[in-house]
Amino acid sequence: MAHILIMPRQGNTVESCIITDWKVKEGDAVKAETAVCEVETDKASFEVPAGADGIVLKIFHEAGDDVPVLQPIAVIGAVGEDWEVASREQGTGNREQGSGSEISKHNELPPTHSDRKQQPQDGFAAPPLPTTISPRARNLAEKEALPLPVSGTGPGGRIIERDVKAVMETRPALTAAAKATGAGSVPNAGSGIGGRITAADRASFGRQPQFPALHSSFDSEGAITETPIKGIRKIISDRMIKSLAESAQFTLNASAPVSRFMDLRSRMKASESLYGETGLSKITVNDLILFAVSRVVPRFLYMNAHKIGDTIKTFERVHLGYAVDTPKGLLVPVIHNANLLSLAQISAEAKRLAVACMNGSAKPDELSGSTFTVTNLGSLGITSFTPVLNVPEVAILGVCNIEMKPVALSAAETNENNGGVRFQPHIGFSLTINHQVVDGAPAARFLKALCEAVADIDLLLLAAG
């Protein structure tokens, strides 16, 4: 019997995965352990095994498609086996569970890519409106002035968001003015930049013969490249909008003197030549900051919390997230129970997780569950910025660069130095809070305490044992 391969679920919060690459094609022979495709979530990428020996009879999605978890992506079976018959039989049966296979009786086979790409020769015509459509699908269709498909791939033929996106792939891009005219038929090409359909194109469509738009070879605007927003970049984009829409974000800025901090770091770097391999030489400025945060946050537990609806969940332990810049986008691995770890342990875990993020091997559990997040742009020379909350967290700390700042001298120092100020290195911090949960004064007290801890980092290490 044919085996229906579905999109596996990676963690409880993952709703869909993007197929980044197919490693096989229809007709290829595979073993159960053969990796047939590579997929990615907003946090990691992984390979999907075939789950059964046989031939790849059918592939339902192309590379780049965003596929909901537990939905069919391919059929593996015997040579000559009818994949449609096998799919119908298993799609209406009981739920299967195995390596990458779980099929609900409510699942229907997705439309193939060729089915979605068909369109009339003389333009993009608007079919009649359906009776069942999800709110997200309707909102997207209205926003894009898009005619809806007659039926969808959701349960009972319900039109869902991916059906509207599939229609969008077949229609030329519209200008904002053209979208404002509402849903309806459009020509195959427009006179706007990049072939976009303008409002004038829509108004004249059907009243005169359609001719390809003529473009000058010396367009004054030069070359234009259009890149679809997808993969981790799209999910990051959606999360940023969600974060700003669901929280009242407020940022405070401060700085801490780091003369002792930098002296300690220099002595740690030199420790290997004096005491042999101790691991201290590998501890970075960011490791020290993470350690300081892990010790200060427990004194201000209102900063170590989640806002979920009308409920505030406060955590005793600090699960410290920190931003990692990877080739695929921003990831936030988590150092769990950071307040219970030593400086050396935090440093080692931070490095291990960063490597896993860079090579795409980080596990879902290593990328979730943070209660407070740190993001560091100091190495890029940033003096101040506004970190965006990693919701549902209520606070995120931005670490800025180290720069020299004037400091007023005491009366004795003024007499000795015959001047009023001296310059000292300071590190900047930008703290964003959710003002729905944390007020400005409590957040300022936390930031002040953190600056004091960083200024006296050697004492903090002694106190931590």
ABEGO torsion letter per residue (X at the ends): XBBBBBBBBBEAABABBBBABBABBBGBBBBAABBABBBBBAABBBBBBAGBBEBBABBABBBGBBBBBGBBABBBBBBGBBAAAAAAAAAABBBBBBBGBBBBAABBBBBBAAAAABBBAAEBBBBBBBABBBAAAAAAAAAAGBBBBABBABBGGBBBAAAAAAAAAABBBBBAAAAAAEBEBBBABBABBGGBBBAAAAAABGABBBBBBBBBABBAAEBBBBBBBBEAAAAAAAAAAAAAAABBBBBBBBBBBAAAAAAAAAAAAAAAAAAEBAGAAABBAAAAAAAAAAAAAAABAAABBBBBEABBBBBABBBBBBBBBBAAEBBBBBBBGAAABBAAAAAAAAAAAAAAAAAGABBAAAABGBABBBBBAAAAGBABBBBBBBOABABBBBBBBBBBBBBBBBAAAAAAAGBABBBBBBBBBBBBBBAAABBAAAAAAAAAAAAAAAAAAAAAAAAAX
